[in-house]
Amino acid sequence: MASRPRSDATSRDDGSSAVGDPLRPSDHVDGTPIDDTAAGVTQPRLNLVGYLRFFWRQLTSMRTALILLLLLALGAVPGSLVPQRSSDPNGVVAYQVNNPDTFKILDSLGLFSTFTSPWFSAIYLLLFVSLVGCIIPRLKHHLDALRAKPPKTPARLERLVGFSSATTTTDAATAIAEARSLLKRQGYRVASYADSVSAERGYLRETGNLIFHIALVGILLTVGVFGSFGYTGQRVLVQGEAFTNVIGDYDSFEPGRFSDENSLQPFQLRLDTFVPKYAAQPDGTWAPENFDANLSSRLPGGTWTKQTLRVNSPVEVGGTQVYLLGNGFAPVVTVKDPKGTVVYSGPVAFLSQDSNLTSSGVIKVPDGLAKQVAFQGFFCPTPVTTSTGCASISPYLSTNDAALPVLQLSVFTGISASTRGWRSTRTRSTRTS
C-alpha cells in the first residue's frame, strides 16, 4: 500500500498559493478573492419577508429547541414548590392565610396556576412549533437520503481522506464482487457502478434522533391537546362511604377546555379499608412504605368489583383513572343538645398537616340547637403536649391508655342563621378512642 505524491499549487484564504496539499485543486478559493483589488461581497438588505424567514430559521433550529426545553423544565419547578389550584386548592387557601404578602407576589406571577399561566403556555407553544419546524425538513431529508443510492465513487479517489492503494492479481470484476460482499456483511448500503463499488452507513443515529424528537412532540401533543378533553377532580373519601362520579360529589373539580359535566362517565367507588405501612427511623421519625386503599367499584347496573389502589398505581373505572393522593383520619363526632338528643353524628375528614398526621378540620352543626354551632380543631393520633396544644409523634393511632388520640376543638356559636355575630370559645382537649 503506497500513497502518490502530488505537486499541485493550492490557493489559501489570503490569495497566495501553497504546494503539497493533495485535497484541493490549484484553482480553489476559500473566501478572499485572489485579486486584492477586487471588491468584497455585499450582503443584500433584508425586507420583511427576509426577517420573517430569518426568525423562523432561528426558531426551528435545534439549539433554540434545546433552550426552550430547558426553559420548560425550569418553568415547571414552581409547580412542585407551591400548591396548585388545579390539584391542591385547599393548599392554596392555606398558603394565602399563612403567607399573605408572599401570596400576592406569587399569585401575580401565576405560580399557583403554573401550567396554565400565559408565560408557561408561551414556552410550551414555542417549543412545540420549534420541534415541528425542525423535524419536518430533517425527516424529509433523511427519508430522501435513505431512498437514494450511495453516491458514485469519485473520479479522483486520491483526494479522499484515508485513500490508499494496493496491488493484487485478482481481476477487477472479482475484486469488486468481494468488496461488495464484505461491505454488506459490515452493515453498509452498497451500490455497484461500472468499475467500482460505493458504500455508506451512519443513518441509524439520525433515525434514533428523529424518533426521540417525534416522541417528544407526541408527549407535548398528548399533554397539551388531548388533556383539554379530560378533567381532574378531588374527593376525600372516608372508609365505608361511597362516591358517585358526578360533579356534586367532588370536593374540587377542574374541567378541561373542551370538557364539561357531560364528560363524566358514570360509576361508583367505595373505600372498604385503608392499610398504611410506615417504618420507624433511628432518629424517631416515620418513613412511609406502602399504602393500600382497598376499593369496590361498579358501573351502572353492574356488581361491585374489588380493586386495590396504591400510590403511583392508579385504578381505571369506566375509562377514568383514579389516583391516591394522600391519607389521614376522620374522627367520628357526635353532638347532642342539652336534652341528650343527637343533632349531629358522623365521621369528619381532618386534613393532615405533617408526616405524623397531626390533622386539622372543621365541624358544622347548622340545625338542631338554639344557636348554630361550628367547631374548628386538631386531631392527634399519638399525642404529645406542646405549648400550642397537642401534636402527633406517630402516624399510627395510639393504643396507650395514658395517651389516647386527642381531638382538640374550638367552639363557635352564632346568634342567627347568618354568619354575623359569631362568638368563639376554646374548649379543653377531649380524648377519643
PyMOL commands that set and color helices and strands:
alter all, ss='L'
color gray80, all
select helices_A, chain A and resi 48-59+62-75+77-81+89-98+100-108+111-116+118-147+157-159+172-185+203-224+226-229+247-249+261-263+401-403
alter helices_A, ss='H'
color red, helices_A
select strands_A, chain A and resi 9-11+17-19+189-192+197-200+231-234+242-244+252-255+268-280+286-298+305-309+315-317+320-322+332-336+342-347+351-352+359-365+372-380+383-386+389-392+406-414+423-426+430-431
alter strands_A, ss='S'
color yellow, strands_A
deselect
rebuild
show_as cartoon
